[in-house]
Structures are given as C-alpha cells and as structure tokens.
Amino acid sequence: MPKSYCLLLLAFFTVLFLHEAMARNPIDSEWHDAHATFYGDMSGGETMQGACGYGNLFQQGYGLETTALSMALFNDGYRCGACFEIKCVNDPQWCIKDVNSIIVTATNFCPPNYDKPDGNWCNPPQKHFDLSMKMFTTIAVYRAGIVPVQYRRVPCVKSGGVRFELKGNPYFLMVLVYNVANAGDVLRVSIKGSNTDWTPMIHNWGQVWHTGVNLVGQNLSFWVTTTDRKALLFTSVTPSNWQFGQTYESPANF
Ligand SMILES: *[C@@H]1O[C@H](CO)[C@@H](O)[C@H](O)[C@H]1NC(C)=O
C-alpha cells in the first residue's frame, strides 16, 4: 500500500474515533414533542439571574446555550441544570435546513399565564422551551416566533468541578450548586461542617439549597445527589474561613 494512502486511512479512522468519542449517549432513548420560542436579544442579557438561582451565565460557564422551561418541564426548579438536545422539526418553512440540533442547559422558568390561556405556551401541560435568541436562531428563522421541536435529555458536559456559591447569613446559609456535569440537575444536597454531623439541606428555589445550622468558621463538605441517583462526596470544599458571597469549586464533577 502506498504510504500516502496509509496516512489517509489513519486520518480517516482518527476522525471517526474522535467523532464517536465526542458524541454523547442520550439519557432519554426517545425524542419527545414540544415547541420552542425565544426570549431576550442576541446579547442574552435577559436570560441572566433567572428562576434557577444562577447569576451571570457567562461567568458560570453556561453562556448563551440556555433555555427556560415551561411548568410541565421545570419540576419546581429541580430540573434546573439539566441539558436538552433540541431539534426543529416538521416545519420546512421555518426550520433551518442542515442544522441537526442544539444542546442547552435549563437555567430559567417560563411562567404560565392563566389570564390568557390562548397562545400561552408555558401553561401546563404543554412542554415548552423558551430559548435564548442565539439558540433559537440556530435552529429556526427568527421571524417564525415559534416552532415545533423534538427534545431529549443528554448528559451535560461542563469544564472544571462542581461549584458552590454561598449566600445568606449565619442563621440562613443558602448554597447555589452549579456547573454540574452529566445529569446536571440536583435532587438532594447534604452539608457538613468540620465540627458537625451531616444535615440535609432544604430545597429553597431553583438550584439553591438552605440550612439554618450555623456553620461559620468550619470547613464545609457536601454530599450531592443528581436525579440519576448518582451521589458524590465533596470533602472540605471550603476553608474554615469561608465567606458569604464567595464561590468554592471542588476538584470533582459527576
Ligand atoms: C477541615 O476540618 C477538619 C476537622 O477540623 C480537618 O481535619 C481538615 O484537615 C480540614 N480540611 C481543610 C481542607 O481545611
């Protein structure tokens, strides 16, 4: 075999291998029907500080690849952090051709409006994605406004470890858990100070969890369980002089 041909074959299989390694095995085996709209403008300003408790989505690693979920998908905030693969379907006029799909993280809530039941896509039981404008216009023409889509859950790919943002006061510690890989959505959190036992945290809103136990001056550990029932222990994520308003990153992720 000529050498150049061998090299070509090698290149071909390398590309094939990399492609396979990068493809994500979906969490859902099937696609489900839904609709999608968008909110905000191309800058994504309106997508920040949403109902999941996340703040600046650029600093937190979510960027513009985000969506708000209708009530039927939001699951009272527990779904925050989950990743969805979404494709525009059955609308040749408005779906952009040759775009396979987008992958977005749930970072906000699309609230229902019961006063105006017609045309309110976020009212239950409708499954609806209110995408960032950037993501919507990746799969559909801007003027469409709304398109039919299909979606499935996929593992979240995040860089770095799970991060814990501490807020509140000594008698009401609130922890935002974010940058969660794989399932992405957190089901349970327990916290331990270096001088205390484990305490389950209470789901506050979005992905914010709280406890009334005063843990000031102790280094903090967390047990985090994601919705796929995988649990990870994050030992001494903070130093004992941790501060409210600070974020602490663990070296581990799901
Ligand atoms: C956390 O506190 C425990 C108990 O005082 C101590 O053994 C451990 O070394 C501390 N870890 C860190 C990272 O500060």
The ligand as an ORCA input file, in Angstrom:
! r2SCAN-3c Opt
* xyz 0 1
  C     -11.412     20.525     57.712
  O     -11.601     20.331     59.089
  C     -11.222     19.052     59.558
  C     -11.628     18.939     61.014
  O     -11.169     20.032     61.780
  C      -9.717     18.869     59.342
  O      -9.321     17.572     59.768
  C      -9.405     19.054     57.872
  O      -8.000     18.996     57.679
  C      -9.939     20.385     57.366
  N      -9.717     20.428     55.952
  C      -9.425     21.554     55.294
  C      -9.210     21.405     53.823
  O      -9.332     22.638     55.833
*
